[in-house]
Amino acid sequence: MPTIRPRRSVLYMPGSNARALEKAREIAADALILDLEDAVAPEAKAAAREQVCAAVKAGGYGRRELVIRTNGVDTPWFGADLAAAVAADPDAILIPKVSTPETLQQIDATLDRLKAQPGLRVWAMIETPLAILQAETIARAARDPGSRLACFVLGTNDLAKETRARFVPGRAPMLPWLTSAILAARAHGLDILQDADPPGAGCDRQCRLRSR
């Protein structure tokens, strides 16, 4: 039987915070997303990349699933992020703002050129209106031979920002979007994680996220 790794709690950790990366070795979370994107200021990107990849290589995280979130594919940091993440060999690499299947095809081709380990998975952030509209097409990419896509991560804060939807109890404005993404993921055998409600749901302010 395949080994099942529960994801009852998935915690984002800022890659620029060495103390947080060290503390994460003892946090009771099933998976850790070591973040090089939103949690890291532009001037700290290179140092955070080096620090995160060194932490993954050093290990000591027990059975926790380790995921490195890169900067977006359209940023100046992405190429170096992806190459460093491949060298560190986490369980998965999380790609922000995946809105088309072509993005995933490009990622897979690049990972092959970088000689990534066969077990390295790709997680895709679904956090734009276009990604929701194309969720089934993006999920279908997982059926392509050689695809590494294994999981959707719904970024509801960015969806709220781009659609100007408010966070309200029950997330009523977002339910159609979330349902579409869940159906697409499950139709093609993908896992899917959803951001937890931010503190003070019902207001517009951004916050650091946890996923479940």
C-alpha positions as CSV (number, residue, x, y, z in Angstrom):
1,M,0.0,0.0,0.0
2,P,1.2,3.5,-0.7
3,T,2.5,5.6,2.2
4,I,-0.1,8.3,3.2
5,R,1.2,11.6,4.4
6,P,-1.5,13.6,6.2
7,R,-1.8,17.3,5.6
8,R,-4.0,18.3,8.5
9,S,-1.9,21.5,8.9
10,V,0.3,23.2,6.3
11,L,2.3,26.2,7.5
12,Y,4.0,28.9,5.6
13,M,7.4,29.9,7.0
14,P,9.2,33.1,5.8
15,G,12.4,32.1,4.1
16,S,14.3,35.2,5.3
17,N,13.7,34.3,9.0
18,A,16.4,31.9,10.1
19,R,14.9,31.6,13.6
20,A,11.5,30.6,12.1
21,L,13.2,28.0,9.9
22,E,14.9,26.5,12.9
23,K,11.7,26.6,15.0
24,A,9.9,24.8,12.2
25,R,11.8,21.6,12.9
26,E,9.7,21.3,16.1
27,I,6.3,22.8,15.0
28,A,3.5,20.3,15.0
29,A,2.6,20.7,11.4
30,D,2.3,18.0,8.8
31,A,3.9,20.1,6.0
32,L,5.9,23.3,5.7
33,I,6.0,25.7,2.8
34,L,9.3,27.6,3.0
35,D,8.4,30.9,1.3
36,L,10.7,32.9,-1.0
37,E,7.8,35.0,-2.4
38,D,5.3,37.1,-0.4
39,A,7.1,36.8,3.0
40,V,10.4,38.1,1.6
41,A,11.4,41.6,0.7
42,P,13.0,42.2,-2.7
43,E,16.4,43.0,-1.1
44,A,16.3,39.8,0.9
45,K,15.4,37.4,-1.9
46,A,18.9,36.1,-2.6
47,A,19.8,35.5,1.1
48,A,16.4,33.9,1.7
49,R,17.0,31.5,-1.2
50,E,20.4,30.4,0.1
51,Q,19.0,30.1,3.7
52,V,16.0,28.0,2.7
53,C,17.9,25.6,0.5
54,A,20.6,25.1,3.1
55,A,17.9,24.3,5.7
56,V,16.3,21.7,3.4
57,K,19.6,20.1,2.6
58,A,20.5,20.0,6.3
59,G,17.3,18.2,7.2
60,G,16.1,17.6,10.7
61,Y,12.4,18.2,9.9
62,G,11.4,14.6,10.6
63,R,8.4,13.3,8.7
64,R,7.2,16.8,7.8
65,E,6.7,17.4,4.1
66,L,8.9,20.2,2.8
67,V,7.8,22.5,0.0
68,I,9.8,25.5,-1.3
69,R,7.6,28.3,-2.8
70,T,9.5,30.2,-5.5
71,N,8.9,33.6,-6.8
72,G,6.6,33.9,-9.8
73,V,7.8,32.8,-13.3
74,D,7.6,36.5,-14.5
75,T,10.0,37.8,-11.8
76,P,13.8,38.2,-12.0
77,W,14.3,35.7,-9.1
78,F,12.4,32.7,-10.6
79,G,15.3,31.1,-12.5
80,A,17.7,31.1,-9.6
81,D,14.9,30.0,-7.2
82,L,14.0,27.0,-9.3
83,A,17.6,25.9,-9.8
84,A,18.4,26.2,-6.1
85,A,15.2,24.4,-5.1
86,V,16.1,21.5,-7.4
87,A,19.5,21.2,-5.9
88,A,18.0,21.2,-2.4
89,D,15.6,18.5,-3.4
90,P,12.5,19.2,-1.2
91,D,9.3,17.1,-1.5
92,A,7.7,19.7,-3.8
93,I,8.1,23.1,-5.4
94,L,5.2,25.5,-5.1
95,I,4.8,27.8,-8.1
96,P,2.8,31.0,-7.6
97,K,0.1,32.3,-9.9
98,V,-0.2,29.4,-12.3
99,S,-2.9,30.6,-14.7
100,T,-2.4,28.4,-17.8
101,P,-1.3,24.8,-18.4
102,E,1.5,26.1,-20.6
103,T,3.2,27.5,-17.5
104,L,3.3,23.9,-16.0
105,Q,4.7,22.5,-19.3
106,Q,7.5,25.0,-19.2
107,I,8.2,24.2,-15.5
108,D,8.3,20.5,-16.3
109,A,10.7,21.0,-19.2
110,T,13.0,23.2,-17.1
111,L,13.0,20.6,-14.2
112,D,14.0,17.9,-16.7
113,R,16.9,20.1,-18.0
114,L,18.0,20.7,-14.4
115,K,17.9,16.9,-13.8
116,A,15.5,17.1,-10.9
117,Q,14.9,13.9,-9.0
118,P,12.0,11.9,-10.3
119,G,10.1,12.2,-7.0
120,L,10.1,16.0,-7.0
121,R,6.5,17.2,-7.3
122,V,5.1,20.5,-8.5
123,W,2.3,22.3,-6.6
124,A,0.4,25.1,-8.3
125,M,-1.0,28.2,-6.7
126,I,-4.5,28.9,-8.1
127,E,-4.9,32.5,-7.1
128,T,-6.0,34.5,-10.2
129,P,-9.3,34.9,-12.0
130,L,-7.8,33.3,-15.1
131,A,-6.6,30.3,-13.1
132,I,-10.1,29.7,-11.8
133,L,-11.6,30.0,-15.3
134,Q,-9.0,27.4,-16.5
135,A,-8.8,25.2,-13.5
136,E,-9.9,22.1,-15.3
137,T,-7.5,22.6,-18.1
138,I,-4.6,23.2,-15.7
139,A,-5.5,20.1,-13.6
140,R,-5.7,18.0,-16.8
141,A,-2.0,18.7,-17.3
142,A,-1.4,16.2,-14.5
143,R,-2.3,13.4,-16.9
144,D,0.4,14.3,-19.4
145,P,3.3,11.9,-19.4
146,G,6.1,13.3,-17.3
147,S,4.0,15.8,-15.5
148,R,5.0,16.5,-11.9
149,L,1.8,18.3,-11.0
150,A,0.5,16.9,-7.7
151,C,-1.4,19.6,-5.8
152,F,-3.4,22.8,-6.1
153,V,-3.1,25.4,-3.4
154,L,-5.9,28.0,-3.5
155,G,-4.7,31.5,-2.8
156,T,-7.8,33.2,-1.6
157,N,-6.2,36.4,-0.5
158,D,-4.9,37.1,-4.0
159,L,-8.2,36.1,-5.5
160,A,-10.0,38.5,-3.2
161,K,-7.5,41.3,-4.1
162,E,-7.9,40.7,-7.9
163,T,-11.6,40.4,-7.8
164,R,-12.3,43.0,-5.1
165,A,-14.3,40.4,-3.2
166,R,-14.6,40.9,0.6
167,F,-13.8,38.2,3.1
168,V,-17.1,37.5,4.9
169,P,-18.1,34.6,7.2
170,G,-18.6,31.5,5.1
171,R,-16.7,33.0,2.2
172,A,-19.9,33.2,0.2
173,P,-18.5,35.3,-2.7
174,M,-15.8,32.7,-3.2
175,L,-17.7,29.5,-3.0
176,P,-18.3,29.1,-6.8
177,W,-14.5,29.6,-7.4
178,L,-13.5,27.2,-4.7
179,T,-15.9,24.6,-5.8
180,S,-14.7,24.8,-9.4
181,A,-11.1,24.3,-8.3
182,I,-12.0,21.4,-6.1
183,L,-13.9,19.7,-8.8
184,A,-11.1,20.2,-11.3
185,A,-8.5,18.9,-8.9
186,R,-10.4,15.8,-7.9
187,A,-11.4,15.0,-11.5
188,H,-7.8,14.6,-12.4
189,G,-6.5,13.0,-9.2
190,L,-4.8,16.1,-7.6
191,D,-4.7,17.0,-4.0
192,I,-6.0,20.5,-3.1
193,L,-5.3,22.8,-0.2
194,Q,-7.2,25.9,0.8
195,D,-6.0,28.9,2.8
196,A,-7.4,29.1,6.2
197,D,-9.6,32.1,7.0
198,P,-7.5,35.2,7.9
199,P,-7.9,36.9,11.3
200,G,-10.7,39.3,11.2
201,A,-12.5,37.7,8.2
202,G,-14.9,40.2,6.8
203,C,-12.3,43.0,6.3
204,D,-10.0,43.6,3.4
205,R,-6.6,43.6,5.1
206,Q,-3.9,41.1,4.0
207,C,-2.4,38.7,6.4
208,R,0.2,35.9,6.5
209,L,-1.5,32.7,5.6
210,R,-1.9,29.2,6.8
211,S,-3.2,26.4,4.7
212,R,-5.2,23.3,5.7
